[in-house]
Amino acid sequence: MEQEFQRLMARDLDSRLDRLEEDIWRRELALQASAAAGRRLISWQGAVLAMAVISSASVGVMAARGVPAPEISWFGDGAQLAPTALLVGSKP
């Protein structure tokens, strides 16, 4: 707290109070402009994220359509490598 007082005492004492209201409104307008820019940025980020998710899902669906469905069988080619077959110890 002592440092705060020292900085206040060392500050320029010739500050113009007649322009205080003008400075406050200028800062308020700058804060409003900054907030508006932040809202626009968040909107753009949301749109880009939604577009990425939609395009990725559509590419995934289109890629999956070209692949034939796997054959699920107890006696298929990979059945001897199944964990249950390996645990029981059956050999091909």
N, CA, C and O atoms as a DFTB+ gen file, in Angstrom:
368 C
 N C O
     1  1       0.822      -1.173       0.000
     2  2       0.000       0.000       0.000
     3  2       0.879       1.254       0.000
     4  3       0.520       2.277      -0.582
     5  1       2.007       1.158       0.648
     6  2       2.927       2.295       0.685
     7  2       3.422       2.626      -0.728
     8  3       3.575       3.794      -1.086
     9  1       3.665       1.591      -1.512
    10  2       4.107       1.813      -2.899
    11  2       3.040       2.525      -3.710
    12  3       3.357       3.371      -4.546
    13  1       1.779       2.191      -3.471
    14  2       0.678       2.860      -4.156
    15  2       0.670       4.354      -3.828
    16  3       0.483       5.187      -4.715
    17  1       0.872       4.686      -2.565
    18  2       0.916       6.090      -2.165
    19  2       2.113       6.805      -2.789
    20  3       2.007       7.960      -3.203
    21  1       3.233       6.125      -2.854
    22  2       4.421       6.727      -3.463
    23  2       4.181       7.020      -4.949
    24  3       4.583       8.067      -5.456
    25  1       3.528       6.093      -5.632
    26  2       3.250       6.322      -7.057
    27  2       2.266       7.465      -7.236
    28  3       2.404       8.256      -8.169
    29  1       1.277       7.564      -6.361
    30  2       0.330       8.676      -6.441
    31  2       1.017      10.014      -6.198
    32  3       0.721      11.005      -6.865
    33  1       1.927      10.032      -5.248
    34  2       2.630      11.278      -4.938
    35  2       3.592      11.678      -6.057
    36  3       3.806      12.866      -6.300
    37  1       4.171      10.688      -6.736
    38  2       5.135      10.979      -7.795
    39  2       4.452      11.304      -9.121
    40  3       5.106      11.739     -10.069
    41  1       3.180      11.099      -9.186
    42  2       2.432      11.329     -10.422
    43  2       2.365      12.812     -10.761
    44  3       2.547      13.675      -9.902
    45  1       2.102      13.079     -12.015
    46  2       1.985      14.459     -12.481
    47  2       0.779      15.116     -11.813
    48  3      -0.355      14.668     -11.986
    49  1       1.024      16.155     -11.067
    50  2      -0.051      16.843     -10.357
    51  2      -0.745      17.879     -11.224
    52  3      -1.724      18.488     -10.794
    53  1      -0.263      18.085     -12.412
    54  2      -0.844      19.089     -13.311
    55  2      -1.871      18.444     -14.244
    56  3      -1.953      18.803     -15.419
    57  1      -2.647      17.503     -13.731
    58  2      -3.663      16.871     -14.581
    59  2      -4.831      17.837     -14.745
    60  3      -5.213      18.553     -13.819
    61  1      -5.373      17.832     -15.935
    62  2      -6.435      18.776     -16.269
    63  2      -7.791      18.167     -15.917
    64  3      -8.242      17.234     -16.582
    65  1      -8.423      18.674     -14.903
    66  2      -9.717      18.169     -14.484
    67  2     -10.862      18.715     -15.326
    68  3     -11.965      18.170     -15.296
    69  1     -10.615      19.776     -16.071
    70  2     -11.686      20.322     -16.905
    71  2     -11.999      19.407     -18.092
    72  3     -13.059      19.527     -18.705
    73  1     -11.076      18.491     -18.416
    74  2     -11.317      17.543     -19.509
    75  2     -11.639      16.147     -18.980
    76  3     -11.613      15.179     -19.739
    77  1     -11.939      16.036     -17.697
    78  2     -12.171      14.730     -17.090
    79  2     -13.382      14.025     -17.697
    80  3     -13.294      12.852     -18.062
    81  1     -14.498      14.720     -17.808
    82  2     -15.699      14.098     -18.367
    83  2     -15.468      13.682     -19.820
    84  3     -15.896      12.607     -20.241
    85  1     -14.808      14.520     -20.560
    86  2     -14.487      14.211     -21.960
    87  2     -13.608      12.964     -22.056
    88  3     -13.818      12.121     -22.928
    89  1     -12.631      12.847     -21.167
    90  2     -11.756      11.673     -21.159
    91  2     -12.521      10.408     -20.759
    92  3     -12.275       9.326     -21.293
    93  1     -13.438      10.560     -19.825
    94  2     -14.238       9.408     -19.394
    95  2     -15.095       8.898     -20.548
    96  3     -15.172       7.692     -20.782
    97  1     -15.738       9.814     -21.266
    98  2     -16.583       9.391     -22.389
    99  2     -15.752       8.806     -23.531
   100  3     -16.193       7.881     -24.212
   101  1     -14.561       9.340     -23.738
   102  2     -13.686       8.794     -24.776
   103  2     -13.294       7.353     -24.435
   104  3     -13.282       6.474     -25.297
   105  1     -12.974       7.136     -23.158
   106  2     -12.615       5.778     -22.725
   107  2     -13.819       4.846     -22.808
   108  3     -13.680       3.686     -23.198
   109  1     -14.988       5.339     -22.447
   110  2     -16.203       4.535     -22.517
   111  2     -16.497       4.112     -23.966
   112  3     -16.867       2.965     -24.217
   113  1     -16.333       5.024     -24.893
   114  2     -16.542       4.697     -26.311
   115  2     -15.514       3.685     -26.801
   116  3     -15.838       2.796     -27.588
   117  1     -14.282       3.820     -26.338
   118  2     -13.248       2.858     -26.722
   119  2     -13.565       1.477     -26.166
   120  3     -13.362       0.475     -26.851
   121  1     -14.060       1.410     -24.926
   122  2     -14.442       0.116     -24.340
   123  2     -15.619      -0.511     -25.082
   124  3     -15.649      -1.724     -25.287
   125  1     -16.584       0.308     -25.482
   126  2     -17.725      -0.211     -26.239
   127  2     -17.287      -0.735     -27.599
   128  3     -17.769      -1.775     -28.047
   129  1     -16.375      -0.024     -28.259
   130  2     -15.872      -0.476     -29.554
   131  2     -15.097      -1.778     -29.407
   132  3     -15.199      -2.667     -30.251
   133  1     -14.331      -1.886     -28.347
   134  2     -13.574      -3.106     -28.093
   135  2     -14.514      -4.280     -27.820
   136  3     -14.277      -5.389     -28.298
   137  1     -15.567      -4.044     -27.061
   138  2     -16.542      -5.101     -26.766
   139  2     -17.255      -5.539     -28.043
   140  3     -17.485      -6.731     -28.246
   141  1     -17.605      -4.589     -28.896
   142  2     -18.275      -4.928     -30.158
   143  2     -17.345      -5.750     -31.049
   144  3     -17.778      -6.710     -31.686
   145  1     -16.078      -5.374     -31.092
   146  2     -15.115      -6.147     -31.892
   147  2     -14.957      -7.547     -31.332
   148  3     -14.834      -8.504     -32.096
   149  1     -14.957      -7.686     -30.020
   150  2     -14.863      -9.004     -29.392
   151  2     -16.073      -9.870     -29.723
   152  3     -15.935     -11.067     -29.975
   153  1     -17.260      -9.263     -29.723
   154  2     -18.467     -10.028     -30.075
   155  2     -18.422     -10.475     -31.528
   156  3     -18.818     -11.597     -31.843
   157  1     -17.941      -9.606     -32.421
   158  2     -17.822      -9.995     -33.841
   159  2     -16.817     -11.125     -34.003
   160  3     -17.043     -12.064     -34.767
   161  1     -15.714     -11.028     -33.285
   162  2     -14.691     -12.069     -33.364
   163  2     -15.231     -13.415     -32.876
   164  3     -14.979     -14.446     -33.501
   165  1     -15.960     -13.412     -31.781
   166  2     -16.534     -14.653     -31.257
   167  2     -17.553     -15.215     -32.242
   168  3     -17.632     -16.431     -32.418
   169  1     -18.333     -14.353     -32.886
   170  2     -19.294     -14.822     -33.870
   171  2     -18.592     -15.484     -35.039
   172  3     -19.015     -16.545     -35.497
   173  1     -17.530     -14.875     -35.524
   174  2     -16.771     -15.458     -36.636
   175  2     -16.135     -16.781     -36.220
   176  3     -16.129     -17.738     -36.995
   177  1     -15.605     -16.839     -35.015
   178  2     -15.003     -18.084     -34.545
   179  2     -16.039     -19.195     -34.448
   180  3     -15.758     -20.340     -34.804
   181  1     -17.223     -18.868     -33.975
   182  2     -18.301     -19.854     -33.911
   183  2     -18.704     -20.341     -35.286
   184  3     -18.945     -21.532     -35.483
   185  1     -18.778     -19.416     -36.249
   186  2     -19.137     -19.794     -37.615
   187  2     -18.073     -20.692     -38.239
   188  3     -18.396     -21.673     -38.908
   189  1     -16.818     -20.355     -38.019
   190  2     -15.731     -21.181     -38.564
   191  2     -15.734     -22.561     -37.914
   192  3     -15.533     -23.566     -38.597
   193  1     -15.957     -22.620     -36.618
   194  2     -16.010     -23.907     -35.924
   195  2     -17.179     -24.750     -36.427
   196  3     -17.016     -25.947     -36.666
   197  1     -18.348     -24.147     -36.589
   198  2     -19.505     -24.882     -37.092
   199  2     -19.238     -25.393     -38.507
   200  3     -19.583     -26.529     -38.834
   201  1     -18.629     -24.561     -39.339
   202  2     -18.314     -24.974     -40.710
   203  2     -17.315     -26.129     -40.705
   204  3     -17.440     -27.052     -41.511
   205  1     -16.337     -26.095     -39.821
   206  2     -15.351     -27.177     -39.747
   207  2     -16.004     -28.482     -39.314
   208  3     -15.695     -29.542     -39.858
   209  1     -16.900     -28.413     -38.342
   210  2     -17.573     -29.624     -37.864
   211  2     -18.475     -30.194     -38.949
   212  3     -18.483     -31.403     -39.180
   213  1     -19.232     -29.336     -39.613
   214  2     -20.136     -29.795     -40.665
   215  2     -19.359     -30.388     -41.828
   216  3     -19.714     -31.455     -42.329
   217  1     -18.299     -29.707     -42.266
   218  2     -17.531     -30.223     -43.400
   219  2     -16.810     -31.518     -43.033
   220  3     -16.722     -32.426     -43.859
   221  1     -16.302     -31.616     -41.829
   222  2     -15.630     -32.838     -41.410
   223  2     -16.612     -33.998     -41.320
   224  3     -16.284     -35.118     -41.713
   225  1     -17.812     -33.744     -40.807
   226  2     -18.825     -34.803     -40.728
   227  2     -19.259     -35.244     -42.119
   228  3     -19.431     -36.438     -42.364
   229  1     -19.438     -34.295     -43.031
   230  2     -19.868     -34.672     -44.383
   231  2     -18.781     -35.440     -45.117
   232  3     -19.089     -36.385     -45.843
   233  1     -17.531     -35.066     -44.949
   234  2     -16.435     -35.812     -45.581
   235  2     -16.345     -37.213     -44.981
   236  3     -16.109     -38.180     -45.705
   237  1     -16.529     -37.332     -43.672
   238  2     -16.504     -38.635     -43.036
   239  2     -17.618     -39.545     -43.523
   240  3     -17.397     -40.735     -43.746
   241  1     -18.817     -38.991     -43.690
   242  2     -19.946     -39.784     -44.178
   243  2     -19.698     -40.221     -45.616
   244  3     -19.958     -41.368     -45.978
   245  1     -19.194     -39.300     -46.433
   246  2     -18.937     -39.648     -47.838
   247  2     -17.821     -40.687     -47.946
   248  3     -17.882     -41.563     -48.808
   249  1     -16.817     -40.606     -47.097
   250  2     -15.731     -41.581     -47.126
   251  2     -16.209     -42.943     -46.637
   252  3     -15.744     -43.975     -47.121
   253  1     -17.129     -42.950     -45.687
   254  2     -17.625     -44.213     -45.152
   255  2     -18.558     -44.918     -46.123
   256  3     -18.697     -46.140     -46.061
   257  1     -19.195     -44.184     -47.009
   258  2     -20.095     -44.811     -47.981
   259  2     -19.350     -45.688     -48.966
   260  3     -19.902     -46.681     -49.441
   261  1     -18.109     -45.349     -49.286
   262  2     -17.346     -46.107     -50.271
   263  2     -16.717     -47.368     -49.712
   264  3     -16.231     -48.201     -50.478
   265  1     -16.713     -47.529     -48.403
   266  2     -16.070     -48.690     -47.781
   267  2     -17.129     -49.753     -47.526
   268  3     -18.167     -49.457     -46.933
   269  1     -16.885     -50.994     -47.965
   270  2     -17.878     -52.043     -47.695
   271  2     -17.924     -52.371     -46.197
   272  3     -16.934     -52.229     -45.479
   273  1     -19.074     -52.803     -45.763
   274  2     -19.252     -53.149     -44.348
   275  2     -18.416     -54.376     -44.024
   276  3     -18.343     -55.301     -44.834
   277  1     -17.788     -54.403     -42.867
   278  2     -16.974     -55.568     -42.518
   279  2     -17.858     -56.791     -42.241
   280  3     -18.990     -56.671     -41.772
   281  1     -17.319     -57.940     -42.540
   282  2     -18.043     -59.179     -42.284
   283  2     -17.763     -59.595     -40.843
   284  3     -16.614     -59.763     -40.435
   285  1     -18.819     -59.752     -40.104
   286  2     -18.667     -60.157     -38.709
   287  2     -19.015     -61.633     -38.619
   288  3     -20.146     -62.027     -38.903
   289  1     -18.065     -62.432     -38.234
   290  2     -18.275     -63.869     -38.163
   291  2     -17.396     -64.453     -37.065
   292  3     -16.294     -63.971     -36.804
   293  1     -17.903     -65.489     -36.439
   294  2     -17.111     -66.176     -35.430
   295  2     -15.941     -66.918     -36.062
   296  3     -14.917     -67.154     -35.422
   297  1     -16.110     -67.274     -37.306
   298  2     -15.090     -68.082     -37.971
   299  2     -14.405     -67.311     -39.089
   300  3     -13.941     -67.915     -40.057
   301  1     -14.332     -65.992     -38.976
   302  2     -13.693     -65.167     -39.986
   303  2     -12.177     -65.295     -39.921
   304  3     -11.637     -66.045     -39.107
   305  1     -11.492     -64.542     -40.799
   306  2     -10.033     -64.627     -40.885
   307  2      -9.340     -64.178     -39.598
   308  3      -8.298     -64.726     -39.237
   309  1      -9.895     -63.209     -38.916
   310  2      -9.243     -62.691     -37.715
   311  2      -9.727     -63.333     -36.436
   312  3      -9.345     -62.896     -35.350
   313  1     -10.557     -64.358     -36.528
   314  2     -11.136     -64.958     -35.324
   315  2     -10.078     -65.598     -34.434
   316  3     -10.238     -65.594     -33.213
   317  1      -9.004     -66.146     -34.997
   318  2      -7.992     -66.789     -34.165
   319  2      -7.187     -65.768     -33.357
   320  3      -6.504     -66.140     -32.403
   321  1      -7.260     -64.491     -33.728
   322  2      -6.537     -63.455     -32.986
   323  2      -7.422     -62.744     -31.973
   324  3      -6.975     -61.812     -31.305
   325  1      -8.668     -63.172     -31.854
   326  2      -9.577     -62.547     -30.896
   327  2      -9.067     -62.800     -29.476
   328  3      -8.478     -63.851     -29.222
   329  1      -9.274     -61.886     -28.567
   330  2      -8.787     -62.063     -27.199
   331  2      -9.325     -63.326     -26.533
   332  3      -8.598     -63.985     -25.790
   333  1     -10.574     -63.669     -26.782
   334  2     -11.119     -64.877     -26.155
   335  2     -10.431     -66.123     -26.685
   336  3     -10.190     -67.062     -25.927
   337  1     -10.109     -66.149     -27.975
   338  2      -9.414     -67.304     -28.544
   339  2      -7.995     -67.392     -27.992
   340  3      -7.484     -68.483     -27.741
   341  1      -7.367     -66.237     -27.806
   342  2      -6.002     -66.235     -27.280
   343  2      -5.973     -66.652     -25.809
   344  3      -5.024     -67.303     -25.373
   345  1      -6.997     -66.286     -25.045
   346  2      -7.050     -66.641     -23.629
   347  2      -7.280     -68.156     -23.448
   348  3      -6.684     -68.792     -22.578
   349  1      -8.149     -68.699     -24.284
   350  2      -8.475     -70.111     -24.169
   351  2      -7.296     -70.955     -24.650
   352  3      -7.088     -72.073     -24.179
   353  1      -6.534     -70.411     -25.586
   354  2      -5.360     -71.109     -26.076
   355  2      -5.623     -71.962     -27.282
   356  3      -4.843     -72.866     -27.580
   357  1      -6.718     -71.696     -27.995
   358  2      -6.981     -72.482     -29.193
   359  2      -6.024     -72.066     -30.284
   360  3      -5.679     -70.892     -30.421
   361  1      -5.596     -73.057     -31.064
   362  2      -4.639     -72.801     -32.151
   363  2      -5.334     -73.055     -33.485
   364  3      -6.178     -73.944     -33.593
   365  1      -4.976     -72.276     -34.489
   366  2      -5.616     -72.468     -35.798
   367  2      -5.180     -73.763     -36.477
   368  3      -5.632     -74.063     -37.582
